Amino acid sequence: MKPAENVVPVPKFSRRERLASVVTGGANPPFNENISNRLWAMMMGKGLVQPLDLNHPANPPSQPGTLEGPGR
């Protein structure tokens, strides 16, 4: 059925709320490590993983224990 012309559709979810839950939820380890590395670089002048966006096994951090979260 075609919606009426004067009706604005209501989204089933908010993209902003989903992003906020991913960012603050702590359930995404790669994101957590990346944001930690970026914050470290902002405060200390150099990230634990250089370049900042290349956080993968072939490019290990300079201080692995610092970047890993608790329980890892």
CHARMM internal coordinates of N, CA and C (Angstrom, degrees):
IC EDIT
DIST 1 N 1 CA 1.4448
DIST 1 CA 1 C 1.5200
ANGL 1 N 1 CA 1 C 108.70
DIST 1 C 2 N 1.2734
ANGL 1 CA 1 C 2 N 116.86
DIHE 1 N 1 CA 1 C 2 N 132.70
DIST 2 N 2 CA 1.4597
ANGL 1 C 2 N 2 CA 122.50
DIHE 1 CA 1 C 2 N 2 CA -179.63
DIST 2 CA 2 C 1.5251
ANGL 2 N 2 CA 2 C 110.34
DIHE 1 C 2 N 2 CA 2 C -75.59
DIST 2 C 3 N 1.3679
ANGL 2 CA 2 C 3 N 118.52
DIHE 2 N 2 CA 2 C 3 N 133.19
DIST 3 N 3 CA 1.4639
ANGL 2 C 3 N 3 CA 119.72
DIHE 2 CA 2 C 3 N 3 CA 179.48
DIST 3 CA 3 C 1.5207
ANGL 3 N 3 CA 3 C 111.71
DIHE 2 C 3 N 3 CA 3 C -68.43
DIST 3 C 4 N 1.3060
ANGL 3 CA 3 C 4 N 115.39
DIHE 3 N 3 CA 3 C 4 N 154.68
DIST 4 N 4 CA 1.4669
ANGL 3 C 4 N 4 CA 120.49
DIHE 3 CA 3 C 4 N 4 CA 178.21
DIST 4 CA 4 C 1.5184
ANGL 4 N 4 CA 4 C 109.40
DIHE 3 C 4 N 4 CA 4 C -65.04
DIST 4 C 5 N 1.2974
ANGL 4 CA 4 C 5 N 116.21
DIHE 4 N 4 CA 4 C 5 N 153.73
DIST 5 N 5 CA 1.4716
ANGL 4 C 5 N 5 CA 121.21
DIHE 4 CA 4 C 5 N 5 CA -175.86
DIST 5 CA 5 C 1.5270
ANGL 5 N 5 CA 5 C 113.23
DIHE 4 C 5 N 5 CA 5 C -68.51
DIST 5 C 6 N 1.3199
ANGL 5 CA 5 C 6 N 118.16
DIHE 5 N 5 CA 5 C 6 N -29.15
DIST 6 N 6 CA 1.4678
ANGL 5 C 6 N 6 CA 120.58
DIHE 5 CA 5 C 6 N 6 CA -175.96
DIST 6 CA 6 C 1.5310
ANGL 6 N 6 CA 6 C 112.95
DIHE 5 C 6 N 6 CA 6 C -97.24
DIST 6 C 7 N 1.3328
ANGL 6 CA 6 C 7 N 118.43
DIHE 6 N 6 CA 6 C 7 N 11.89
DIST 7 N 7 CA 1.4586
ANGL 6 C 7 N 7 CA 122.43
DIHE 6 CA 6 C 7 N 7 CA -179.02
DIST 7 CA 7 C 1.5272
ANGL 7 N 7 CA 7 C 109.56
DIHE 6 C 7 N 7 CA 7 C -104.29
DIST 7 C 8 N 1.3354
ANGL 7 CA 7 C 8 N 115.66
DIHE 7 N 7 CA 7 C 8 N 129.20
DIST 8 N 8 CA 1.4619
ANGL 7 C 8 N 8 CA 121.33
DIHE 7 CA 7 C 8 N 8 CA 177.68
DIST 8 CA 8 C 1.5322
ANGL 8 N 8 CA 8 C 107.51
DIHE 7 C 8 N 8 CA 8 C -92.72
DIST 8 C 9 N 1.3292
ANGL 8 CA 8 C 9 N 118.59
DIHE 8 N 8 CA 8 C 9 N 127.37
DIST 9 N 9 CA 1.4633
ANGL 8 C 9 N 9 CA 119.28
DIHE 8 CA 8 C 9 N 9 CA -179.25
DIST 9 CA 9 C 1.5343
ANGL 9 N 9 CA 9 C 111.19
DIHE 8 C 9 N 9 CA 9 C -67.52
DIST 9 C 10 N 1.3174
ANGL 9 CA 9 C 10 N 115.49
DIHE 9 N 9 CA 9 C 10 N 143.79
DIST 10 N 10 CA 1.4628
ANGL 9 C 10 N 10 CA 122.14
DIHE 9 CA 9 C 10 N 10 CA 178.62
DIST 10 CA 10 C 1.5245
ANGL 10 N 10 CA 10 C 107.62
DIHE 9 C 10 N 10 CA 10 C -102.12
DIST 10 C 11 N 1.3418
ANGL 10 CA 10 C 11 N 117.84
DIHE 10 N 10 CA 10 C 11 N 122.95
DIST 11 N 11 CA 1.4648
ANGL 10 C 11 N 11 CA 119.41
DIHE 10 CA 10 C 11 N 11 CA -179.59
DIST 11 CA 11 C 1.5273
ANGL 11 N 11 CA 11 C 111.35
DIHE 10 C 11 N 11 CA 11 C -65.47
DIST 11 C 12 N 1.3323
ANGL 11 CA 11 C 12 N 116.50
DIHE 11 N 11 CA 11 C 12 N 150.55
DIST 12 N 12 CA 1.4611
ANGL 11 C 12 N 12 CA 121.48
DIHE 11 CA 11 C 12 N 12 CA -179.89
DIST 12 CA 12 C 1.5240
ANGL 12 N 12 CA 12 C 111.23
DIHE 11 C 12 N 12 CA 12 C -77.29
DIST 12 C 13 N 1.3279
ANGL 12 CA 12 C 13 N 117.65
DIHE 12 N 12 CA 12 C 13 N -22.51
DIST 13 N 13 CA 1.4598
ANGL 12 C 13 N 13 CA 121.46
DIHE 12 CA 12 C 13 N 13 CA 177.23
DIST 13 CA 13 C 1.5182
ANGL 13 N 13 CA 13 C 108.31
DIHE 12 C 13 N 13 CA 13 C -150.77
DIST 13 C 14 N 1.3277
ANGL 13 CA 13 C 14 N 114.61
DIHE 13 N 13 CA 13 C 14 N 161.76
DIST 14 N 14 CA 1.4565
ANGL 13 C 14 N 14 CA 121.43
DIHE 13 CA 13 C 14 N 14 CA 178.88
DIST 14 CA 14 C 1.5211
ANGL 14 N 14 CA 14 C 109.20
DIHE 13 C 14 N 14 CA 14 C -99.83
DIST 14 C 15 N 1.3047
ANGL 14 CA 14 C 15 N 118.03
DIHE 14 N 14 CA 14 C 15 N 125.63
DIST 15 N 15 CA 1.4675
ANGL 14 C 15 N 15 CA 121.46
DIHE 14 CA 14 C 15 N 15 CA 177.41
DIST 15 CA 15 C 1.5250
ANGL 15 N 15 CA 15 C 110.75
DIHE 14 C 15 N 15 CA 15 C -63.38
DIST 15 C 16 N 1.3066
ANGL 15 CA 15 C 16 N 116.17
DIHE 15 N 15 CA 15 C 16 N -36.10
DIST 16 N 16 CA 1.4627
ANGL 15 C 16 N 16 CA 120.54
DIHE 15 CA 15 C 16 N 16 CA -179.89
DIST 16 CA 16 C 1.5311
ANGL 16 N 16 CA 16 C 110.39
DIHE 15 C 16 N 16 CA 16 C -65.72
DIST 16 C 17 N 1.3412
ANGL 16 CA 16 C 17 N 117.04
DIHE 16 N 16 CA 16 C 17 N -42.20
DIST 17 N 17 CA 1.4652
ANGL 16 C 17 N 17 CA 119.94
DIHE 16 CA 16 C 17 N 17 CA 178.37
DIST 17 CA 17 C 1.5278
ANGL 17 N 17 CA 17 C 111.23
DIHE 16 C 17 N 17 CA 17 C -66.05
DIST 17 C 18 N 1.3208
ANGL 17 CA 17 C 18 N 117.59
DIHE 17 N 17 CA 17 C 18 N -39.09
DIST 18 N 18 CA 1.4727
ANGL 17 C 18 N 18 CA 119.94
DIHE 17 CA 17 C 18 N 18 CA 177.41
DIST 18 CA 18 C 1.5206
ANGL 18 N 18 CA 18 C 111.11
DIHE 17 C 18 N 18 CA 18 C -64.14
DIST 18 C 19 N 1.3277
ANGL 18 CA 18 C 19 N 117.75
DIHE 18 N 18 CA 18 C 19 N -43.12
DIST 19 N 19 CA 1.4625
ANGL 18 C 19 N 19 CA 120.96
DIHE 18 CA 18 C 19 N 19 CA 177.83
DIST 19 CA 19 C 1.5230
ANGL 19 N 19 CA 19 C 110.45
DIHE 18 C 19 N 19 CA 19 C -62.24
DIST 19 C 20 N 1.3393
ANGL 19 CA 19 C 20 N 117.11
DIHE 19 N 19 CA 19 C 20 N -43.78
DIST 20 N 20 CA 1.4582
ANGL 19 C 20 N 20 CA 120.89
DIHE 19 CA 19 C 20 N 20 CA 179.51
DIST 20 CA 20 C 1.5255
ANGL 20 N 20 CA 20 C 111.29
DIHE 19 C 20 N 20 CA 20 C -61.60
DIST 20 C 21 N 1.3283
ANGL 20 CA 20 C 21 N 117.38
DIHE 20 N 20 CA 20 C 21 N -39.00
DIST 21 N 21 CA 1.4599
ANGL 20 C 21 N 21 CA 119.34
DIHE 20 CA 20 C 21 N 21 CA -179.95
DIST 21 CA 21 C 1.5301
ANGL 21 N 21 CA 21 C 111.36
DIHE 20 C 21 N 21 CA 21 C -69.58
DIST 21 C 22 N 1.3305
ANGL 21 CA 21 C 22 N 118.04
DIHE 21 N 21 CA 21 C 22 N -34.95
DIST 22 N 22 CA 1.4654
ANGL 21 C 22 N 22 CA 120.90
DIHE 21 CA 21 C 22 N 22 CA 177.42
DIST 22 CA 22 C 1.5295
ANGL 22 N 22 CA 22 C 110.36
DIHE 21 C 22 N 22 CA 22 C -69.04
DIST 22 C 23 N 1.3195
ANGL 22 CA 22 C 23 N 115.93
DIHE 22 N 22 CA 22 C 23 N -42.12
DIST 23 N 23 CA 1.4653
ANGL 22 C 23 N 23 CA 120.14
DIHE 22 CA 22 C 23 N 23 CA -177.28
DIST 23 CA 23 C 1.5197
ANGL 23 N 23 CA 23 C 111.59
DIHE 22 C 23 N 23 CA 23 C -68.51
DIST 23 C 24 N 1.3190
ANGL 23 CA 23 C 24 N 117.85
DIHE 23 N 23 CA 23 C 24 N -42.37
DIST 24 N 24 CA 1.4603
ANGL 23 C 24 N 24 CA 120.80
DIHE 23 CA 23 C 24 N 24 CA -175.38
DIST 24 CA 24 C 1.5216
ANGL 24 N 24 CA 24 C 113.75
DIHE 23 C 24 N 24 CA 24 C -95.78
DIST 24 C 25 N 1.3202
ANGL 24 CA 24 C 25 N 118.22
DIHE 24 N 24 CA 24 C 25 N -7.99
DIST 25 N 25 CA 1.4582
ANGL 24 C 25 N 25 CA 121.33
DIHE 24 CA 24 C 25 N 25 CA -175.71
DIST 25 CA 25 C 1.5102
ANGL 25 N 25 CA 25 C 114.54
DIHE 24 C 25 N 25 CA 25 C -73.73
DIST 25 C 26 N 1.3195
ANGL 25 CA 25 C 26 N 118.91
DIHE 25 N 25 CA 25 C 26 N -30.55
DIST 26 N 26 CA 1.4553
ANGL 25 C 26 N 26 CA 122.25
DIHE 25 CA 25 C 26 N 26 CA 179.85
DIST 26 CA 26 C 1.5190
ANGL 26 N 26 CA 26 C 114.27
DIHE 25 C 26 N 26 CA 26 C 78.06
DIST 26 C 27 N 1.3246
ANGL 26 CA 26 C 27 N 118.17
DIHE 26 N 26 CA 26 C 27 N 9.22
DIST 27 N 27 CA 1.4653
ANGL 26 C 27 N 27 CA 121.15
DIHE 26 CA 26 C 27 N 27 CA -176.31
DIST 27 CA 27 C 1.5251
ANGL 27 N 27 CA 27 C 112.66
DIHE 26 C 27 N 27 CA 27 C -94.92
DIST 27 C 28 N 1.3146
ANGL 27 CA 27 C 28 N 118.10
DIHE 27 N 27 CA 27 C 28 N 6.21
DIST 28 N 28 CA 1.4536
ANGL 27 C 28 N 28 CA 121.89
DIHE 27 CA 27 C 28 N 28 CA -177.44
DIST 28 CA 28 C 1.5354
ANGL 28 N 28 CA 28 C 108.84
DIHE 27 C 28 N 28 CA 28 C -120.37
DIST 28 C 29 N 1.3528
ANGL 28 CA 28 C 29 N 118.11
DIHE 28 N 28 CA 28 C 29 N 85.55
DIST 29 N 29 CA 1.4709
ANGL 28 C 29 N 29 CA 120.71
DIHE 28 CA 28 C 29 N 29 CA -175.54
DIST 29 CA 29 C 1.5339
ANGL 29 N 29 CA 29 C 114.83
DIHE 28 C 29 N 29 CA 29 C -54.77
DIST 29 C 30 N 1.3451
ANGL 29 CA 29 C 30 N 120.66
DIHE 29 N 29 CA 29 C 30 N -42.64
DIST 30 N 30 CA 1.4712
ANGL 29 C 30 N 30 CA 117.66
DIHE 29 CA 29 C 30 N 30 CA 178.79
DIST 30 CA 30 C 1.5322
ANGL 30 N 30 CA 30 C 112.75
DIHE 29 C 30 N 30 CA 30 C -60.59
DIST 30 C 31 N 1.3348
ANGL 30 CA 30 C 31 N 116.76
DIHE 30 N 30 CA 30 C 31 N -39.35
DIST 31 N 31 CA 1.4662
ANGL 30 C 31 N 31 CA 119.56
DIHE 30 CA 30 C 31 N 31 CA 178.16
DIST 31 CA 31 C 1.5290
ANGL 31 N 31 CA 31 C 109.97
DIHE 30 C 31 N 31 CA 31 C -65.85
DIST 31 C 32 N 1.3328
ANGL 31 CA 31 C 32 N 116.43
DIHE 31 N 31 CA 31 C 32 N -43.34
DIST 32 N 32 CA 1.4667
ANGL 31 C 32 N 32 CA 120.44
DIHE 31 CA 31 C 32 N 32 CA -179.60
DIST 32 CA 32 C 1.5245
ANGL 32 N 32 CA 32 C 111.23
DIHE 31 C 32 N 32 CA 32 C -59.65
DIST 32 C 33 N 1.3244
ANGL 32 CA 32 C 33 N 116.90
DIHE 32 N 32 CA 32 C 33 N -44.37
DIST 33 N 33 CA 1.4679
ANGL 32 C 33 N 33 CA 120.26
DIHE 32 CA 32 C 33 N 33 CA 179.54
DIST 33 CA 33 C 1.5224
ANGL 33 N 33 CA 33 C 111.18
DIHE 32 C 33 N 33 CA 33 C -66.35
DIST 33 C 34 N 1.3268
ANGL 33 CA 33 C 34 N 116.64
DIHE 33 N 33 CA 33 C 34 N -39.64
DIST 34 N 34 CA 1.4586
ANGL 33 C 34 N 34 CA 119.79
DIHE 33 CA 33 C 34 N 34 CA -178.90
DIST 34 CA 34 C 1.5241
ANGL 34 N 34 CA 34 C 111.18
DIHE 33 C 34 N 34 CA 34 C -66.14
DIST 34 C 35 N 1.3380
ANGL 34 CA 34 C 35 N 117.03
DIHE 34 N 34 CA 34 C 35 N -45.78
DIST 35 N 35 CA 1.4635
ANGL 34 C 35 N 35 CA 118.59
DIHE 34 CA 34 C 35 N 35 CA -178.82
DIST 35 CA 35 C 1.5305
ANGL 35 N 35 CA 35 C 110.67
DIHE 34 C 35 N 35 CA 35 C -68.40
DIST 35 C 36 N 1.3389
ANGL 35 CA 35 C 36 N 117.13
DIHE 35 N 35 CA 35 C 36 N -34.35
DIST 36 N 36 CA 1.4704
ANGL 35 C 36 N 36 CA 120.04
DIHE 35 CA 35 C 36 N 36 CA 175.73
DIST 36 CA 36 C 1.5196
ANGL 36 N 36 CA 36 C 110.75
DIHE 35 C 36 N 36 CA 36 C -62.99
DIST 36 C 37 N 1.3234
ANGL 36 CA 36 C 37 N 116.27
DIHE 36 N 36 CA 36 C 37 N -42.51
DIST 37 N 37 CA 1.4597
ANGL 36 C 37 N 37 CA 121.00
DIHE 36 CA 36 C 37 N 37 CA 178.97
DIST 37 CA 37 C 1.5293
ANGL 37 N 37 CA 37 C 110.74
DIHE 36 C 37 N 37 CA 37 C -63.76
DIST 37 C 38 N 1.3208
ANGL 37 CA 37 C 38 N 116.94
DIHE 37 N 37 CA 37 C 38 N -41.12
DIST 38 N 38 CA 1.4664
ANGL 37 C 38 N 38 CA 120.05
DIHE 37 CA 37 C 38 N 38 CA 179.86
DIST 38 CA 38 C 1.5331
ANGL 38 N 38 CA 38 C 111.56
DIHE 37 C 38 N 38 CA 38 C -66.42
DIST 38 C 39 N 1.3401
ANGL 38 CA 38 C 39 N 116.11
DIHE 38 N 38 CA 38 C 39 N -42.14
DIST 39 N 39 CA 1.4623
ANGL 38 C 39 N 39 CA 119.11
DIHE 38 CA 38 C 39 N 39 CA 178.31
DIST 39 CA 39 C 1.5282
ANGL 39 N 39 CA 39 C 111.27
DIHE 38 C 39 N 39 CA 39 C -65.56
DIST 39 C 40 N 1.3338
ANGL 39 CA 39 C 40 N 116.51
DIHE 39 N 39 CA 39 C 40 N -40.32
DIST 40 N 40 CA 1.4615
ANGL 39 C 40 N 40 CA 120.89
DIHE 39 CA 39 C 40 N 40 CA 176.57
DIST 40 CA 40 C 1.5346
ANGL 40 N 40 CA 40 C 109.77
DIHE 39 C 40 N 40 CA 40 C -58.88
DIST 40 C 41 N 1.3223
ANGL 40 CA 40 C 41 N 116.18
DIHE 40 N 40 CA 40 C 41 N -44.57
DIST 41 N 41 CA 1.4653
ANGL 40 C 41 N 41 CA 120.44
DIHE 40 CA 40 C 41 N 41 CA -179.47
DIST 41 CA 41 C 1.5253
ANGL 41 N 41 CA 41 C 111.23
DIHE 40 C 41 N 41 CA 41 C -63.86
DIST 41 C 42 N 1.3248
ANGL 41 CA 41 C 42 N 116.79
DIHE 41 N 41 CA 41 C 42 N -38.69
DIST 42 N 42 CA 1.4699
ANGL 41 C 42 N 42 CA 119.65
DIHE 41 CA 41 C 42 N 42 CA 178.97
DIST 42 CA 42 C 1.5244
ANGL 42 N 42 CA 42 C 111.47
DIHE 41 C 42 N 42 CA 42 C -65.30
DIST 42 C 43 N 1.3407
ANGL 42 CA 42 C 43 N 116.58
DIHE 42 N 42 CA 42 C 43 N -39.11
DIST 43 N 43 CA 1.4732
ANGL 42 C 43 N 43 CA 120.11
DIHE 42 CA 42 C 43 N 43 CA -176.50
DIST 43 CA 43 C 1.5263
ANGL 43 N 43 CA 43 C 112.57
DIHE 42 C 43 N 43 CA 43 C -83.26
DIST 43 C 44 N 1.3289
ANGL 43 CA 43 C 44 N 116.95
DIHE 43 N 43 CA 43 C 44 N -36.35
DIST 44 N 44 CA 1.4638
ANGL 43 C 44 N 44 CA 120.35
DIHE 43 CA 43 C 44 N 44 CA -173.49
DIST 44 CA 44 C 1.5222
ANGL 44 N 44 CA 44 C 114.70
DIHE 43 C 44 N 44 CA 44 C -103.81
DIST 44 C 45 N 1.3262
ANGL 44 CA 44 C 45 N 116.89
DIHE 44 N 44 CA 44 C 45 N -9.54
DIST 45 N 45 CA 1.4544
ANGL 44 C 45 N 45 CA 120.08
DIHE 44 CA 44 C 45 N 45 CA 178.23
DIST 45 CA 45 C 1.5139
ANGL 45 N 45 CA 45 C 114.64
DIHE 44 C 45 N 45 CA 45 C 92.76
DIST 45 C 46 N 1.3345
ANGL 45 CA 45 C 46 N 117.40
DIHE 45 N 45 CA 45 C 46 N -13.91
DIST 46 N 46 CA 1.4585
ANGL 45 C 46 N 46 CA 121.73
DIHE 45 CA 45 C 46 N 46 CA 179.54
DIST 46 CA 46 C 1.5228
ANGL 46 N 46 CA 46 C 107.92
DIHE 45 C 46 N 46 CA 46 C -152.59
DIST 46 C 47 N 1.3370
ANGL 46 CA 46 C 47 N 115.86
DIHE 46 N 46 CA 46 C 47 N 136.21
DIST 47 N 47 CA 1.4483
ANGL 46 C 47 N 47 CA 120.01
DIHE 46 CA 46 C 47 N 47 CA -179.60
DIST 47 CA 47 C 1.5218
ANGL 47 N 47 CA 47 C 112.96
DIHE 46 C 47 N 47 CA 47 C -77.22
DIST 47 C 48 N 1.3317
ANGL 47 CA 47 C 48 N 115.62
DIHE 47 N 47 CA 47 C 48 N 162.75
DIST 48 N 48 CA 1.4605
ANGL 47 C 48 N 48 CA 120.18
DIHE 47 CA 47 C 48 N 48 CA 175.21
DIST 48 CA 48 C 1.5194
ANGL 48 N 48 CA 48 C 110.46
DIHE 47 C 48 N 48 CA 48 C -70.26
DIST 48 C 49 N 1.3146
ANGL 48 CA 48 C 49 N 116.99
DIHE 48 N 48 CA 48 C 49 N -29.57
DIST 49 N 49 CA 1.4602
ANGL 48 C 49 N 49 CA 123.40
DIHE 48 CA 48 C 49 N 49 CA 173.99
DIST 49 CA 49 C 1.5155
ANGL 49 N 49 CA 49 C 106.43
DIHE 48 C 49 N 49 CA 49 C -115.07
DIST 49 C 50 N 1.3004
ANGL 49 CA 49 C 50 N 116.46
DIHE 49 N 49 CA 49 C 50 N 123.69
DIST 50 N 50 CA 1.4695
ANGL 49 C 50 N 50 CA 121.86
DIHE 49 CA 49 C 50 N 50 CA 179.32
DIST 50 CA 50 C 1.5118
ANGL 50 N 50 CA 50 C 109.12
DIHE 49 C 50 N 50 CA 50 C -120.06
DIST 50 C 51 N 1.3018
ANGL 50 CA 50 C 51 N 120.25
DIHE 50 N 50 CA 50 C 51 N 134.56
DIST 51 N 51 CA 1.4622
ANGL 50 C 51 N 51 CA 130.67
DIHE 50 CA 50 C 51 N 51 CA -12.19
DIST 51 CA 51 C 1.5296
ANGL 51 N 51 CA 51 C 111.07
DIHE 50 C 51 N 51 CA 51 C -63.45
DIST 51 C 52 N 1.3185
ANGL 51 CA 51 C 52 N 116.03
DIHE 51 N 51 CA 51 C 52 N 158.95
DIST 52 N 52 CA 1.4566
ANGL 51 C 52 N 52 CA 122.50
DIHE 51 CA 51 C 52 N 52 CA -172.07
DIST 52 CA 52 C 1.5218
ANGL 52 N 52 CA 52 C 114.26
DIHE 51 C 52 N 52 CA 52 C -56.53
DIST 52 C 53 N 1.3128
ANGL 52 CA 52 C 53 N 118.49
DIHE 52 N 52 CA 52 C 53 N -38.64
DIST 53 N 53 CA 1.4630
ANGL 52 C 53 N 53 CA 121.44
DIHE 52 CA 52 C 53 N 53 CA -174.42
DIST 53 CA 53 C 1.5195
ANGL 53 N 53 CA 53 C 114.23
DIHE 52 C 53 N 53 CA 53 C -86.69
DIST 53 C 54 N 1.3117
ANGL 53 CA 53 C 54 N 118.79
DIHE 53 N 53 CA 53 C 54 N 1.75
DIST 54 N 54 CA 1.4631
ANGL 53 C 54 N 54 CA 120.52
DIHE 53 CA 53 C 54 N 54 CA -177.06
DIST 54 CA 54 C 1.5307
ANGL 54 N 54 CA 54 C 111.11
DIHE 53 C 54 N 54 CA 54 C -108.40
DIST 54 C 55 N 1.3246
ANGL 54 CA 54 C 55 N 115.86
DIHE 54 N 54 CA 54 C 55 N 60.63
DIST 55 N 55 CA 1.4620
ANGL 54 C 55 N 55 CA 121.98
DIHE 54 CA 54 C 55 N 55 CA 178.73
DIST 55 CA 55 C 1.5259
ANGL 55 N 55 CA 55 C 108.33
DIHE 54 C 55 N 55 CA 55 C -93.62
DIST 55 C 56 N 1.3338
ANGL 55 CA 55 C 56 N 116.72
DIHE 55 N 55 CA 55 C 56 N 94.73
DIST 56 N 56 CA 1.4631
ANGL 55 C 56 N 56 CA 122.97
DIHE 55 CA 55 C 56 N 56 CA 178.76
DIST 56 CA 56 C 1.5296
ANGL 56 N 56 CA 56 C 107.98
DIHE 55 C 56 N 56 CA 56 C -150.01
DIST 56 C 57 N 1.3434
ANGL 56 CA 56 C 57 N 117.37
DIHE 56 N 56 CA 56 C 57 N 167.88
DIST 57 N 57 CA 1.4809
ANGL 56 C 57 N 57 CA 120.09
DIHE 56 CA 56 C 57 N 57 CA -174.80
DIST 57 CA 57 C 1.5288
ANGL 57 N 57 CA 57 C 114.58
DIHE 56 C 57 N 57 CA 57 C -57.84
DIST 57 C 58 N 1.3079
ANGL 57 CA 57 C 58 N 118.91
DIHE 57 N 57 CA 57 C 58 N -30.51
DIST 58 N 58 CA 1.4605
ANGL 57 C 58 N 58 CA 120.66
DIHE 57 CA 57 C 58 N 58 CA -179.42
DIST 58 CA 58 C 1.5275
ANGL 58 N 58 CA 58 C 112.22
DIHE 57 C 58 N 58 CA 58 C -77.36
DIST 58 C 59 N 1.3245
ANGL 58 CA 58 C 59 N 118.13
DIHE 58 N 58 CA 58 C 59 N -9.66
DIST 59 N 59 CA 1.4560
ANGL 58 C 59 N 59 CA 122.85
DIHE 58 CA 58 C 59 N 59 CA 179.42
DIST 59 CA 59 C 1.5383
ANGL 59 N 59 CA 59 C 107.86
DIHE 58 C 59 N 59 CA 59 C -126.15
DIST 59 C 60 N 1.3318
ANGL 59 CA 59 C 60 N 118.45
DIHE 59 N 59 CA 59 C 60 N 77.15
DIST 60 N 60 CA 1.4715
ANGL 59 C 60 N 60 CA 120.86
DIHE 59 CA 59 C 60 N 60 CA -173.82
DIST 60 CA 60 C 1.5306
ANGL 60 N 60 CA 60 C 111.99
DIHE 59 C 60 N 60 CA 60 C -70.28
DIST 60 C 61 N 1.3425
ANGL 60 CA 60 C 61 N 116.55
DIHE 60 N 60 CA 60 C 61 N 153.72
DIST 61 N 61 CA 1.4633
ANGL 60 C 61 N 61 CA 120.08
DIHE 60 CA 60 C 61 N 61 CA 176.48
DIST 61 CA 61 C 1.5241
ANGL 61 N 61 CA 61 C 111.44
DIHE 60 C 61 N 61 CA 61 C -70.63
DIST 61 C 62 N 1.3094
ANGL 61 CA 61 C 62 N 116.56
DIHE 61 N 61 CA 61 C 62 N 156.69
DIST 62 N 62 CA 1.4583
ANGL 61 C 62 N 62 CA 120.86
DIHE 61 CA 61 C 62 N 62 CA 179.23
DIST 62 CA 62 C 1.5354
ANGL 62 N 62 CA 62 C 111.15
DIHE 61 C 62 N 62 CA 62 C -70.05
DIST 62 C 63 N 1.3177
ANGL 62 CA 62 C 63 N 118.35
DIHE 62 N 62 CA 62 C 63 N -30.26
DIST 63 N 63 CA 1.4630
ANGL 62 C 63 N 63 CA 124.04
DIHE 62 CA 62 C 63 N 63 CA 177.66
DIST 63 CA 63 C 1.5297
ANGL 63 N 63 CA 63 C 108.32
DIHE 62 C 63 N 63 CA 63 C -129.32
DIST 63 C 64 N 1.3418
ANGL 63 CA 63 C 64 N 119.17
DIHE 63 N 63 CA 63 C 64 N 82.68
DIST 64 N 64 CA 1.4576
ANGL 63 C 64 N 64 CA 121.72
DIHE 63 CA 63 C 64 N 64 CA -173.20
DIST 64 CA 64 C 1.5289
ANGL 64 N 64 CA 64 C 114.55
DIHE 63 C 64 N 64 CA 64 C -56.81
DIST 64 C 65 N 1.3284
ANGL 64 CA 64 C 65 N 118.68
DIHE 64 N 64 CA 64 C 65 N -39.96
DIST 65 N 65 CA 1.4581
ANGL 64 C 65 N 65 CA 120.91
DIHE 64 CA 64 C 65 N 65 CA -179.06
DIST 65 CA 65 C 1.5272
ANGL 65 N 65 CA 65 C 112.99
DIHE 64 C 65 N 65 CA 65 C -64.94
DIST 65 C 66 N 1.3177
ANGL 65 CA 65 C 66 N 117.46
DIHE 65 N 65 CA 65 C 66 N -28.81
DIST 66 N 66 CA 1.4482
ANGL 65 C 66 N 66 CA 121.68
DIHE 65 CA 65 C 66 N 66 CA -179.74
DIST 66 CA 66 C 1.5185
ANGL 66 N 66 CA 66 C 111.02
DIHE 65 C 66 N 66 CA 66 C -72.05
DIST 66 C 67 N 1.3008
ANGL 66 CA 66 C 67 N 117.34
DIHE 66 N 66 CA 66 C 67 N -36.98
DIST 67 N 67 CA 1.4641
ANGL 66 C 67 N 67 CA 120.77
DIHE 66 CA 66 C 67 N 67 CA -177.02
DIST 67 CA 67 C 1.5116
ANGL 67 N 67 CA 67 C 112.61
DIHE 66 C 67 N 67 CA 67 C -80.83
DIST 67 C 68 N 1.3170
ANGL 67 CA 67 C 68 N 118.28
DIHE 67 N 67 CA 67 C 68 N -27.64
DIST 68 N 68 CA 1.4654
ANGL 67 C 68 N 68 CA 120.95
DIHE 67 CA 67 C 68 N 68 CA -178.63
DIST 68 CA 68 C 1.5242
ANGL 68 N 68 CA 68 C 109.69
DIHE 67 C 68 N 68 CA 68 C -73.74
DIST 68 C 69 N 1.3333
ANGL 68 CA 68 C 69 N 114.45
DIHE 68 N 68 CA 68 C 69 N 143.07
DIST 69 N 69 CA 1.4484
ANGL 68 C 69 N 69 CA 120.16
DIHE 68 CA 68 C 69 N 69 CA 178.76
DIST 69 CA 69 C 1.5190
ANGL 69 N 69 CA 69 C 111.71
DIHE 68 C 69 N 69 CA 69 C -79.49
DIST 69 C 70 N 1.3299
ANGL 69 CA 69 C 70 N 117.94
DIHE 69 N 69 CA 69 C 70 N 175.74
DIST 70 N 70 CA 1.4527
ANGL 69 C 70 N 70 CA 121.10
DIHE 69 CA 69 C 70 N 70 CA 179.19
DIST 70 CA 70 C 1.5219
ANGL 70 N 70 CA 70 C 111.06
DIHE 69 C 70 N 70 CA 70 C -66.34
DIST 70 C 71 N 1.2992
ANGL 70 CA 70 C 71 N 116.69
DIHE 70 N 70 CA 70 C 71 N 143.41
DIST 71 N 71 CA 1.4559
ANGL 70 C 71 N 71 CA 121.89
DIHE 70 CA 70 C 71 N 71 CA 177.83
DIST 71 CA 71 C 1.5065
ANGL 71 N 71 CA 71 C 115.00
DIHE 70 C 71 N 71 CA 71 C 80.11
DIST 71 C 72 N 1.3355
ANGL 71 CA 71 C 72 N 118.29
DIHE 71 N 71 CA 71 C 72 N 11.78
DIST 72 N 72 CA 1.4663
ANGL 71 C 72 N 72 CA 120.70
DIHE 71 CA 71 C 72 N 72 CA -179.00
DIST 72 CA 72 C 1.4866
ANGL 72 N 72 CA 72 C 109.98
DIHE 71 C 72 N 72 CA 72 C -109.13
END
COOR INIT
IC SEED 1 N 1 CA 1 C
IC BUILD
